[in-house]
Amino acid sequence: MRSISTQHAAPRLDQKRVNVDFPLWMVEQLVLEAFRLEVTRQSIIKVWLTERLERRRHEHIVDTSECDLHTLH
C-alpha cells in the first residue's frame, strides 16, 4: 500500500463520474439555491462538497497509510 500525505499531495484534478440519488426535497432545495446563486446545480454540489472536505481535512489529517483509496467506492 502506498502512503499519501494529504498535507503535501498535489490536488488530483482527474475526474470520475459518480451517480448519486438524492431525495426529491434535496434536489428541489439544490435547484433553488443554484438559481439564487446563478450557478448550475452541479456547481453548487461541487462547491459545498469541496468546502466540507477541506474543512474536514484541516480538522483531522487523515492517515492513509493503512487505507487503499482506490478500493473505497
Backbone atoms as SQL, in Angstrom:
CREATE TABLE atoms (id INTEGER PRIMARY KEY, chain TEXT, resi INTEGER, resn TEXT, atom TEXT, x REAL, y REAL, z REAL);
INSERT INTO atoms VALUES
  (1, 'A', 1, 'MET', 'N', 0.825, -1.183, 0.000),
  (2, 'A', 1, 'MET', 'CA', 0.000, 0.000, 0.000),
  (3, 'A', 1, 'MET', 'C', 0.870, 1.248, 0.000),
  (4, 'A', 2, 'ARG', 'N', 0.388, 2.255, -0.657),
  (5, 'A', 2, 'ARG', 'CA', 1.143, 3.489, -0.807),
  (6, 'A', 2, 'ARG', 'C', 0.646, 4.531, 0.179),
  (7, 'A', 3, 'SER', 'N', 1.545, 5.228, 0.829),
  (8, 'A', 3, 'SER', 'CA', 1.170, 6.280, 1.764),
  (9, 'A', 3, 'SER', 'C', 1.058, 7.602, 1.015),
  (10, 'A', 4, 'ILE', 'N', -0.017, 8.313, 1.259),
  (11, 'A', 4, 'ILE', 'CA', -0.237, 9.603, 0.605),
  (12, 'A', 4, 'ILE', 'C', -0.327, 10.658, 1.689),
  (13, 'A', 5, 'SER', 'N', 0.522, 11.666, 1.621),
  (14, 'A', 5, 'SER', 'CA', 0.460, 12.769, 2.568),
  (15, 'A', 5, 'SER', 'C', -0.585, 13.754, 2.096),
  (16, 'A', 6, 'THR', 'N', -1.633, 13.940, 2.887),
  (17, 'A', 6, 'THR', 'CA', -2.697, 14.854, 2.468),
  (18, 'A', 6, 'THR', 'C', -2.266, 16.303, 2.592),
  (19, 'A', 7, 'GLN', 'N', -1.216, 16.563, 3.367),
  (20, 'A', 7, 'GLN', 'CA', -0.757, 17.932, 3.508),
  (21, 'A', 7, 'GLN', 'C', 0.020, 18.401, 2.289),
  (22, 'A', 8, 'HIS', 'N', 0.747, 17.503, 1.649),
  (23, 'A', 8, 'HIS', 'CA', 1.651, 17.909, 0.584),
  (24, 'A', 8, 'HIS', 'C', 1.275, 17.349, -0.781),
  (25, 'A', 9, 'ALA', 'N', 0.238, 16.573, -0.841),
  (26, 'A', 9, 'ALA', 'CA', -0.151, 15.982, -2.118),
  (27, 'A', 9, 'ALA', 'C', -0.737, 17.051, -3.035),
  (28, 'A', 10, 'ALA', 'N', -0.371, 16.990, -4.294),
  (29, 'A', 10, 'ALA', 'CA', -0.954, 17.899, -5.282),
  (30, 'A', 10, 'ALA', 'C', -2.417, 17.522, -5.462),
  (31, 'A', 11, 'PRO', 'N', -3.268, 18.510, -5.714),
  (32, 'A', 11, 'PRO', 'CA', -4.684, 18.175, -5.910),
  (33, 'A', 11, 'PRO', 'C', -4.861, 17.247, -7.097),
  (34, 'A', 12, 'ARG', 'N', -5.722, 16.265, -6.946),
  (35, 'A', 12, 'ARG', 'CA', -5.989, 15.329, -8.042),
  (36, 'A', 12, 'ARG', 'C', -7.085, 15.931, -8.899),
  (37, 'A', 13, 'LEU', 'N', -6.707, 16.371, -10.074),
  (38, 'A', 13, 'LEU', 'CA', -7.654, 17.075, -10.939),
  (39, 'A', 13, 'LEU', 'C', -8.319, 16.164, -11.963),
  (40, 'A', 14, 'ASP', 'N', -7.868, 14.900, -12.026),
  (41, 'A', 14, 'ASP', 'CA', -8.560, 13.982, -12.917),
  (42, 'A', 14, 'ASP', 'C', -9.964, 13.763, -12.357),
  (43, 'A', 15, 'GLN', 'N', -10.893, 13.425, -13.224),
  (44, 'A', 15, 'GLN', 'CA', -12.277, 13.337, -12.794),
  (45, 'A', 15, 'GLN', 'C', -12.822, 11.927, -12.969),
  (46, 'A', 16, 'LYS', 'N', -13.819, 11.636, -12.170),
  (47, 'A', 16, 'LYS', 'CA', -14.536, 10.371, -12.269),
  (48, 'A', 16, 'LYS', 'C', -16.014, 10.670, -12.085),
  (49, 'A', 17, 'ARG', 'N', -16.807, 10.195, -12.974),
  (50, 'A', 17, 'ARG', 'CA', -18.256, 10.410, -12.898),
  (51, 'A', 17, 'ARG', 'C', -18.835, 9.479, -11.848),
  (52, 'A', 18, 'VAL', 'N', -19.693, 10.040, -10.998),
  (53, 'A', 18, 'VAL', 'CA', -20.408, 9.245, -9.997),
  (54, 'A', 18, 'VAL', 'C', -21.891, 9.588, -10.077),
  (55, 'A', 19, 'ASN', 'N', -22.700, 8.627, -9.768),
  (56, 'A', 19, 'ASN', 'CA', -24.143, 8.843, -9.728),
  (57, 'A', 19, 'ASN', 'C', -24.577, 8.823, -8.275),
  (58, 'A', 20, 'VAL', 'N', -25.359, 9.812, -7.898),
  (59, 'A', 20, 'VAL', 'CA', -25.851, 9.918, -6.533),
  (60, 'A', 20, 'VAL', 'C', -27.357, 10.134, -6.589),
  (61, 'A', 21, 'ASP', 'N', -28.084, 9.364, -5.821),
  (62, 'A', 21, 'ASP', 'CA', -29.531, 9.546, -5.731),
  (63, 'A', 21, 'ASP', 'C', -29.829, 10.413, -4.516),
  (64, 'A', 22, 'PHE', 'N', -30.551, 11.523, -4.755),
  (65, 'A', 22, 'PHE', 'CA', -30.947, 12.434, -3.691),
  (66, 'A', 22, 'PHE', 'C', -32.458, 12.375, -3.530),
  (67, 'A', 23, 'PRO', 'N', -32.932, 12.579, -2.314),
  (68, 'A', 23, 'PRO', 'CA', -34.381, 12.712, -2.148),
  (69, 'A', 23, 'PRO', 'C', -34.879, 13.939, -2.906),
  (70, 'A', 24, 'LEU', 'N', -36.114, 13.893, -3.340),
  (71, 'A', 24, 'LEU', 'CA', -36.683, 14.978, -4.128),
  (72, 'A', 24, 'LEU', 'C', -36.593, 16.323, -3.414),
  (73, 'A', 25, 'TRP', 'N', -36.842, 16.374, -2.120),
  (74, 'A', 25, 'TRP', 'CA', -36.790, 17.644, -1.394),
  (75, 'A', 25, 'TRP', 'C', -35.396, 18.262, -1.480),
  (76, 'A', 26, 'MET', 'N', -34.359, 17.403, -1.468),
  (77, 'A', 26, 'MET', 'CA', -32.987, 17.894, -1.529),
  (78, 'A', 26, 'MET', 'C', -32.682, 18.461, -2.916),
  (79, 'A', 27, 'VAL', 'N', -33.143, 17.781, -3.949),
  (80, 'A', 27, 'VAL', 'CA', -32.940, 18.272, -5.315),
  (81, 'A', 27, 'VAL', 'C', -33.631, 19.617, -5.487),
  (82, 'A', 28, 'GLU', 'N', -34.840, 19.725, -4.971),
  (83, 'A', 28, 'GLU', 'CA', -35.577, 20.992, -5.077),
  (84, 'A', 28, 'GLU', 'C', -34.818, 22.123, -4.373),
  (85, 'A', 29, 'GLN', 'N', -34.271, 21.847, -3.200),
  (86, 'A', 29, 'GLN', 'CA', -33.508, 22.862, -2.481),
  (87, 'A', 29, 'GLN', 'C', -32.219, 23.218, -3.213),
  (88, 'A', 30, 'LEU', 'N', -31.583, 22.222, -3.821),
  (89, 'A', 30, 'LEU', 'CA', -30.373, 22.488, -4.610),
  (90, 'A', 30, 'LEU', 'C', -30.693, 23.367, -5.810),
  (91, 'A', 31, 'VAL', 'N', -31.801, 23.096, -6.473),
  (92, 'A', 31, 'VAL', 'CA', -32.211, 23.903, -7.623),
  (93, 'A', 31, 'VAL', 'C', -32.452, 25.348, -7.194),
  (94, 'A', 32, 'LEU', 'N', -33.162, 25.542, -6.096),
  (95, 'A', 32, 'LEU', 'CA', -33.435, 26.892, -5.609),
  (96, 'A', 32, 'LEU', 'C', -32.152, 27.634, -5.239),
  (97, 'A', 33, 'GLU', 'N', -31.259, 26.952, -4.544),
  (98, 'A', 33, 'GLU', 'CA', -30.004, 27.585, -4.137),
  (99, 'A', 33, 'GLU', 'C', -29.122, 27.889, -5.348),
  (100, 'A', 34, 'ALA', 'N', -29.069, 26.975, -6.291),
  (101, 'A', 34, 'ALA', 'CA', -28.288, 27.204, -7.509),
  (102, 'A', 34, 'ALA', 'C', -28.849, 28.392, -8.292),
  (103, 'A', 35, 'PHE', 'N', -30.168, 28.473, -8.384),
  (104, 'A', 35, 'PHE', 'CA', -30.805, 29.593, -9.066),
  (105, 'A', 35, 'PHE', 'C', -30.475, 30.912, -8.367),
  (106, 'A', 36, 'ARG', 'N', -30.571, 30.900, -7.038),
  (107, 'A', 36, 'ARG', 'CA', -30.289, 32.107, -6.254),
  (108, 'A', 36, 'ARG', 'C', -28.858, 32.586, -6.473),
  (109, 'A', 37, 'LEU', 'N', -27.922, 31.645, -6.544),
  (110, 'A', 37, 'LEU', 'CA', -26.508, 31.989, -6.729),
  (111, 'A', 37, 'LEU', 'C', -26.104, 32.124, -8.191),
  (112, 'A', 38, 'GLU', 'N', -27.049, 31.826, -9.082),
  (113, 'A', 38, 'GLU', 'CA', -26.814, 31.893, -10.529),
  (114, 'A', 38, 'GLU', 'C', -25.677, 30.981, -10.977),
  (115, 'A', 39, 'VAL', 'N', -25.733, 29.753, -10.477),
  (116, 'A', 39, 'VAL', 'CA', -24.788, 28.715, -10.883),
  (117, 'A', 39, 'VAL', 'C', -25.585, 27.455, -11.204),
  (118, 'A', 40, 'THR', 'N', -24.910, 26.460, -11.733),
  (119, 'A', 40, 'THR', 'CA', -25.597, 25.199, -12.028),
  (120, 'A', 40, 'THR', 'C', -25.739, 24.373, -10.749),
  (121, 'A', 41, 'ARG', 'N', -26.652, 23.439, -10.796),
  (122, 'A', 41, 'ARG', 'CA', -26.849, 22.531, -9.668),
  (123, 'A', 41, 'ARG', 'C', -25.569, 21.741, -9.394),
  (124, 'A', 42, 'GLN', 'N', -24.921, 21.295, -10.455),
  (125, 'A', 42, 'GLN', 'CA', -23.671, 20.545, -10.293),
  (126, 'A', 42, 'GLN', 'C', -22.611, 21.407, -9.609),
  (127, 'A', 43, 'SER', 'N', -22.543, 22.677, -9.975),
  (128, 'A', 43, 'SER', 'CA', -21.552, 23.571, -9.376),
  (129, 'A', 43, 'SER', 'C', -21.765, 23.739, -7.883),
  (130, 'A', 44, 'ILE', 'N', -23.006, 23.916, -7.480),
  (131, 'A', 44, 'ILE', 'CA', -23.270, 24.112, -6.054),
  (132, 'A', 44, 'ILE', 'C', -22.936, 22.853, -5.267),
  (133, 'A', 45, 'ILE', 'N', -23.208, 21.698, -5.835),
  (134, 'A', 45, 'ILE', 'CA', -22.856, 20.443, -5.170),
  (135, 'A', 45, 'ILE', 'C', -21.339, 20.340, -5.016),
  (136, 'A', 46, 'LYS', 'N', -20.606, 20.629, -6.080),
  (137, 'A', 46, 'LYS', 'CA', -19.143, 20.561, -6.021),
  (138, 'A', 46, 'LYS', 'C', -18.569, 21.544, -5.011),
  (139, 'A', 47, 'VAL', 'N', -19.090, 22.764, -5.007),
  (140, 'A', 47, 'VAL', 'CA', -18.586, 23.781, -4.080),
  (141, 'A', 47, 'VAL', 'C', -18.838, 23.351, -2.638),
  (142, 'A', 48, 'TRP', 'N', -20.055, 22.917, -2.344),
  (143, 'A', 48, 'TRP', 'CA', -20.381, 22.535, -0.972),
  (144, 'A', 48, 'TRP', 'C', -19.580, 21.321, -0.523),
  (145, 'A', 49, 'LEU', 'N', -19.425, 20.338, -1.405),
  (146, 'A', 49, 'LEU', 'CA', -18.616, 19.169, -1.035),
  (147, 'A', 49, 'LEU', 'C', -17.149, 19.545, -0.825),
  (148, 'A', 50, 'THR', 'N', -16.640, 20.411, -1.693),
  (149, 'A', 50, 'THR', 'CA', -15.258, 20.862, -1.544),
  (150, 'A', 50, 'THR', 'C', -15.058, 21.576, -0.220),
  (151, 'A', 51, 'GLU', 'N', -15.981, 22.481, 0.115),
  (152, 'A', 51, 'GLU', 'CA', -15.882, 23.203, 1.383),
  (153, 'A', 51, 'GLU', 'C', -15.866, 22.240, 2.565),
  (154, 'A', 52, 'ARG', 'N', -16.759, 21.277, 2.544),
  (155, 'A', 52, 'ARG', 'CA', -16.852, 20.314, 3.650),
  (156, 'A', 52, 'ARG', 'C', -15.601, 19.457, 3.754),
  (157, 'A', 53, 'LEU', 'N', -15.111, 18.963, 2.617),
  (158, 'A', 53, 'LEU', 'CA', -13.920, 18.115, 2.630),
  (159, 'A', 53, 'LEU', 'C', -12.681, 18.896, 3.046),
  (160, 'A', 54, 'GLU', 'N', -12.568, 20.130, 2.594),
  (161, 'A', 54, 'GLU', 'CA', -11.438, 20.966, 3.003),
  (162, 'A', 54, 'GLU', 'C', -11.474, 21.237, 4.505),
  (163, 'A', 55, 'ARG', 'N', -12.650, 21.540, 5.032),
  (164, 'A', 55, 'ARG', 'CA', -12.794, 21.780, 6.464),
  (165, 'A', 55, 'ARG', 'C', -12.393, 20.531, 7.243),
  (166, 'A', 56, 'ARG', 'N', -12.862, 19.387, 6.781),
  (167, 'A', 56, 'ARG', 'CA', -12.550, 18.114, 7.439),
  (168, 'A', 56, 'ARG', 'C', -11.053, 17.822, 7.376),
  (169, 'A', 57, 'ARG', 'N', -10.456, 18.115, 6.228),
  (170, 'A', 57, 'ARG', 'CA', -9.024, 17.859, 6.058),
  (171, 'A', 57, 'ARG', 'C', -8.215, 18.707, 7.027),
  (172, 'A', 58, 'HIS', 'N', -8.633, 19.936, 7.244),
  (173, 'A', 58, 'HIS', 'CA', -7.911, 20.812, 8.154),
  (174, 'A', 58, 'HIS', 'C', -8.154, 20.428, 9.612),
  (175, 'A', 59, 'GLU', 'N', -9.310, 19.870, 9.914),
  (176, 'A', 59, 'GLU', 'CA', -9.613, 19.454, 11.280),
  (177, 'A', 59, 'GLU', 'C', -8.832, 18.206, 11.667),
  (178, 'A', 60, 'HIS', 'N', -8.762, 17.266, 10.772),
  (179, 'A', 60, 'HIS', 'CA', -8.095, 15.990, 11.044),
  (180, 'A', 60, 'HIS', 'C', -7.295, 15.573, 9.823),
  (181, 'A', 61, 'ILE', 'N', -6.001, 15.471, 9.980),
  (182, 'A', 61, 'ILE', 'CA', -5.178, 14.964, 8.893),
  (183, 'A', 61, 'ILE', 'C', -5.370, 13.454, 8.853),
  (184, 'A', 62, 'VAL', 'N', -5.869, 12.976, 7.728),
  (185, 'A', 62, 'VAL', 'CA', -6.199, 11.567, 7.597),
  (186, 'A', 62, 'VAL', 'C', -4.940, 10.774, 7.319),
  (187, 'A', 63, 'ASP', 'N', -4.742, 9.718, 8.087),
  (188, 'A', 63, 'ASP', 'CA', -3.616, 8.810, 7.856),
  (189, 'A', 63, 'ASP', 'C', -4.075, 7.761, 6.866),
  (190, 'A', 64, 'THR', 'N', -3.572, 7.846, 5.650),
  (191, 'A', 64, 'THR', 'CA', -3.991, 6.908, 4.613),
  (192, 'A', 64, 'THR', 'C', -3.007, 5.756, 4.452),
  (193, 'A', 65, 'SER', 'N', -2.024, 5.636, 5.349),
  (194, 'A', 65, 'SER', 'CA', -1.044, 4.572, 5.196),
  (195, 'A', 65, 'SER', 'C', -1.685, 3.195, 5.317),
  (196, 'A', 66, 'GLU', 'N', -2.805, 3.084, 6.029),
  (197, 'A', 66, 'GLU', 'CA', -3.488, 1.797, 6.186),
  (198, 'A', 66, 'GLU', 'C', -4.678, 1.676, 5.251),
  (199, 'A', 67, 'CYS', 'N', -4.837, 2.600, 4.331),
  (200, 'A', 67, 'CYS', 'CA', -6.043, 2.640, 3.509),
  (201, 'A', 67, 'CYS', 'C', -5.667, 2.751, 2.037),
  (202, 'A', 68, 'ASP', 'N', -6.226, 1.897, 1.222),
  (203, 'A', 68, 'ASP', 'CA', -6.046, 1.994, -0.218),
  (204, 'A', 68, 'ASP', 'C', -7.225, 2.790, -0.772),
  (205, 'A', 69, 'LEU', 'N', -6.979, 4.037, -1.167),
  (206, 'A', 69, 'LEU', 'CA', -8.053, 4.928, -1.605),
  (207, 'A', 69, 'LEU', 'C', -8.785, 4.418, -2.847),
  (208, 'A', 70, 'HIS', 'N', -8.128, 3.601, -3.649),
  (209, 'A', 70, 'HIS', 'CA', -8.745, 3.117, -4.877),
  (210, 'A', 70, 'HIS', 'C', -9.779, 2.025, -4.605),
  (211, 'A', 71, 'THR', 'N', -9.754, 1.431, -3.415),
  (212, 'A', 71, 'THR', 'CA', -10.742, 0.389, -3.119),
  (213, 'A', 71, 'THR', 'C', -11.971, 0.950, -2.429),
  (214, 'A', 72, 'LEU', 'N', -11.936, 2.239, -2.052),
  (215, 'A', 72, 'LEU', 'CA', -13.087, 2.862, -1.407),
  (216, 'A', 72, 'LEU', 'C', -14.035, 3.382, -2.477),
  (217, 'A', 73, 'HIS', 'N', -15.150, 2.771, -2.653),
  (218, 'A', 73, 'HIS', 'CA', -16.100, 3.185, -3.686),
  (219, 'A', 73, 'HIS', 'C', -17.320, 3.757, -3.040);
